[in-house]
């Protein structure tokens, strides 16, 4: 089984980990363009428990949260990038505007959020408290953001370059076209 799992599979794996005495952490986010801030956030979340489950927002919720032109990368690509990080044990793509329902299903011991929050501003803190879990702020100072990264790309290459490149359909070698036969 890979690291990207369904919610039902994650629930089973979390239950099995708990039966072995493991602590479970849940981190979540859009992870639209993976950057060093995301890596440090997830490494901090992993340090809080034995098993790190990462909830990746589905495309629809990223568009609602971030606005027009987002996400840059689709949910499967974002999940695959997050799953490739050493600190991450499991990845679940979740629907909805908040991670509250995912917390209620997985019942982590700790819910980790980045340093753009405080323990008192995490929207799901009351859900965690009601289950006897903790909320922990992890990662480095919020000096990185996808929004800032996109702005730097636009500044350097032109206002439409970041979105133009992401909107261009890519062909796989098996589909023919100029890249046919090339290795990705």
C-alpha positions, 0 to 999 in steps of 0.5 A, a space after each residue: 500500500 502506498 502512502 496516499 490512502 483513502 479516508 477509510 484506509 487511513 482510519 484503519 491504519 491509524 487504529 492499528 498504529 494506536 493498538 501498537 502504542 503509537 501517537 498520531 499527528 495530523 497536519 493539513 494544508 493546500 500544499 499548492 506549490 511545495 516549498 521549504 516552509 511546507 517541509 519544515 512544517 511537516 518535519 515539525 509535525 512528525 516530531 510531535 508523534 510516531 505517525 504523521 497523517 497529512 490531509 491535503 485539501 481537495 481541488 474544490 476547497 483550494 479554489 474556495 480558500 485561495 481564489 481564482 487560478 488556484 490550485 496550481 497543481 491538482 490534488 493528486 499531484 499535490 498529494 504525491 509531492 507531500 507523500 514523497 517527503 520523509 516525514 510523512 507517513 500517510 496522505 489523505 485528500 479531503 473534501 470540505 472547507 475545514 479539516 474538522 470532519 477529518 479530525 473527527 474520523 481519525 481522532 489524532 492525538 495532536 493536530 499540528 498547524 503552522 506558525 501563521 496560527 497560534 494555539 488560540 486561533 486554530 479553527 479546529 482547536 475546540 474539536 481537538 479539546 473535546 476529544 482530549 487531543 492537543 493542538 500544536 504549532 510547528 514549523 519555522 516562522 511564516 516567511 514562506 508562502 505560495 502566494 509570495 512564490 507566485 508573486 516572485 515568479 510573476 515579477 520575474 517572468 511576467 504576470 501571466 507566466 505562472 498561470 499560463 505554464 500551469 494551464 498548458 495540458 501536458 501529454 504523457 509520452 504514451 499519448 503521442 505528440 512531440 514528447 512521445 518516447 521521451 522519458 519524463 
